[in-house]
Amino acid sequence: MRIKKAVIPAAGLGTRFLPATKAQPKEMLPIVDKPAIQYIVEEAVQSGIENILIVTGRNKKSIEDHFDKSVELEHSLYAKGKQSLLEEVQAISEMANIHFIRQKEPLGLGHAIGCARQFVGDDAFAVLLGDDIMVSDPPALAQMVHLYEKTGNQIIGVRQVDAANVSKYGIIDSNGAEDRVHRVTNLVEKPSLAEAPSRTAVMGRYILKPSIFPILDQIERGAGGEYQLTDALKEVSQVEELLALELEGRRYDIGDQFGYIQAILEIGLLRKELQPMLTPYLQKLATQWA
């Protein structure tokens, strides 16, 4: 019943951040002093994950380099006596067993998850998307792992969103929540507000079983002409109990430019060394731009 494997899809083109992502993966865009994908990996590790598969695409080599050892850099930091930085750099390559596989074509999230079939084997596994950074205690994925250990069900992480943002997400239908847990009866990928069954949106965190793979093999292309994980989960909800857990904590949609800026500012405010400088600066800006 324990979840020890996680899949992180990172093969998207990042078109909403062009030209910054023309030659750099969106997952490597920094939030303060760490690339976005490192926050996702750290959440997984803090939730008990030991083995991680990152599904990459073309021009994503820098992701592999980031989680590999950097012998030259480590030697340089050691020679200069920068011990704390050395330990921080070494910890990146030692935090988990990280593996990589390439998604040869950007055919959607459902297809990317399908690429993880051999890695997953017969084990239940987590999926974490890089566009959603969660800051919480316990971590968002750990909240879901706890529910999985109690129920054994496949689980979707969800949050309520504003009406204006409904069309950006997969939206669930349910008979209401009890202790933050919904029993999912339907899912719709990026519906219009009029077509949406609720405002409860999928937040890029999942716990799945290997039984998802035969369903992924059978689904047809959906929204955007891609194979959507949401469509496969809709099928799951018709044959077994599928749960959705309302996640607690701060959440940042860094697939959106404003959400990315919010993440930088608010995560910066959580840093003890930056907060005394950043708070008065933001107060000054608020006065100047009022």
N, C-alpha and C positions, 0 to 999 in steps of 0.2 A: 504493500500500500504506500510505500514511501516514494516520493518523486525525487529522482536523482539526475534526470536528464532534462535538458532544455534546448530548444531550437530558437535561434534568433534570425529571422529573415532580414537580409541586408543587401538585397539585389536591386532595389529600386533606383530609378534614374535621378531622383531629387530635382525634378524640373521646377518646382516652386521656389527653389533657391538659386536658380541660374542668375548670373554667370558664376557665382561662387562654387557651384558644384560641377562646373564644366570639366575640371580635371581633379576634383577632390570629392570623395564620397560624402553624402550628406551626413552619414553616421559619424564622420570624423570632424564635423563642425564643432568648435569648442564651446562649452558652457563653463565660463570662468576659465579654469586651467585644465579641464579634462574633456576629451571628446565625448560626444553624446552617447556613443555605444558603450563607453566604459561605465556610465551610470547604470545602464541596463544589465551589464554583466555583473556589476557589484550587487544589484538587487537580487539577481538569481543566486549568487553565492551566499548572500545573507539569508536566503530562503532555504538553504540546504542543498542546492544543486552542486553536483560534483563534475558532471560532464556536459559540455556545451558545444553544440554545432551551430556555427554561423554560416548561413547560406548567402554566398556572395555572387556578384556578377562581374562583368567587365569593369576595368578601372577601379577595382576595390582592393588592390594589393596592399595599400597603406593600412587597411584594417588588420591584415595578417601581420604586417610588420609591427604594428602597435602592440600586439599581444605576444610577440616573439621576444626573445632576449636581444639586447643591443649591447654587444660586448664592448665595442669602441666607446660608446657613451658611458657605460658603467666604469670602464677603466679611467676615463677622463674625470668622472665625478669622484672616484676614489683618490686619484692623484691630487685633486684639488681640495681634498678633505671635506667634500660636501656630503656628509654621511646621511643626513635626513633625506636629501634628494635621491641619493643612491638607493636607499631602502625603499623609497616610494616607487622608483622605476623598476626595481627588481620584483616588487610585489605584484606588478601588473602581469608579468609572465608566469607568476606562480599561484595566482588566485584560484585557478581551476584548470581542468584538462579541456583545452579548447581545440576544436577540430573545425575544418573548413571544407565546404563543398561548393561547387559553382553551379548556379542555375543558368543554363546556357542561353535561355531566352526569357525576357521579362513577361511571363505569362500569368502573373497574378499570385496572390498569397496562397491560394489553394494549391497551385502547382509548386510553389516554393516549399510548402510543408511536405508535399509528396516526395521531394528530393531527400527528405530525412528518413525515409522508410528503413534503410539498412542500419542507420545509426540508432534508431529507436528500438528495433527488434520487437520483443514482446512486452516492452515496458510502457506504462503510462508516462507521459512527458508533459513538460510545460512549453508554452510558446510565449515569447515576449517580443512585441514590436517596438522598434526603435523610435517611433514618432511620439510615444507617450512616456514621459518621465514622471515617475511617482516618487514623492518624498513622504514617507510615513514610518511610523514605528508601532507595530511590526511592519516590515515591507509589504507592499501590495501583494506580491506573489506568495509570501508566507501566509497571508490571510486566506488565500485560496487553497494552499497546501493543507492548512488546518481543516478546512471544510472537506476537502477530498479525503483526508484520513478518517473523517467521521462518516462520510456517506459512500465513498467509492464511485461517485458520479463524475461525468465530464462536466467542466465548469467554465463559464465565461465571466471575466471581470467586466463590470459595467459601472457607469455613473450617469446621473441625470444631466442633460445638456439643455441649453436655451433653445427655444423654438427656431431661432435663426440659424442654429448649427446642426439641426437634425439631419439635413441632407448630406452632411459630411461623413456620416457614420453608418455602421450597421446598427439597426434598431431592433430591440426584442419586443415580443408580446408575451404577456404572462397574466396570471390571475391575481397579481399583487405580490407584495413581498412580506415575508415573516422573518424578523431578525436579520434584515438586509438580504435575504435569500429569495430569489424568484424561481419558480418552476416554469421554464420557457415552453411556450406553445407554438411560437413562430418567430422567424427572423426575416428582416428585409434589409437588403444592402442599399444604403444611400437613398432612401425614399424622399419624395417631396413631403413637406409638412402635412399636406392633405392626405397622403397615403400612409403616413407613419402610424403604426399601431400604438406608439407611446413616445416618450422623450427619454427612454432609458437606452443609452448608447453603449456599444461595445468599446472597451478601453484598451484594446491591444494586449490583453493578458488572457491566457487560456490554459486549462489543464485538459489534455486529450488522451484517448486510448488508441492503441493500434487499430482498432476497429474503424477508425476514421479513414484509413487508407483505401479500402475497397470503395467507399463512398466517393472519395476524391477522384478515383479512377472513372466513375460513372457520370459525374456532373458535367453539364455542358457549360460553355462560356457564358458568363453572366454580365454584370455591370462592367462597362468599359471594355468589353470584349475579352475579359480575363476570367480565369478559373477562380471563383471566389470561395474562400473558406466559409463565409456566411451561408452560402447555398448548401454546402455539405452539412453544416451544423443544423440547418433547417431540416434536412433529411434525418439527422440524428434525433431531433426533437420529436419526430413522428414515430420512432420505434423504441426509444428508451427515455428515461427521465434525464433531462438536461437542465442543469442549474445555472443561475447567474447570481453572482455575489456583488453587491454594491460596495465598492472599495472605499476605504477611508484614507484620508491623507490629502496632501497637495498634489495636484496633477497639472502637468504642462503639456500642451499639444505643440511639440516643437516641429511638426510638419507644417505649421503655419507661422508666418513671419512674426506676427504679433506675439504668438505663444512662445516663440523662440526668445524674443526680447524679454518677455516676462520671466522665463526660466533663468536667464542670465542675471536679471536684477534680483529676483527673490532668492535664488540659490546663493548669490553673492551676499545678500543680507544675512543668510544663515552662517556665513563664515565669520568667525570671531575677529580675524585680523582685518576684514574688509568692512564690517558693519559700522565701526565708528567713523569711517570716512564716507561710506556710501550713503548713510542716512542723512547727514546734513547736506550732502550734494543733491540728493533727490528733493529735499525740502526746498533748497535754493532754486532748483529747476522749476518746481511747482509754482513758486512765487513769480519767477521770471516769465513763465508761459501762461499764467492765469489770465 
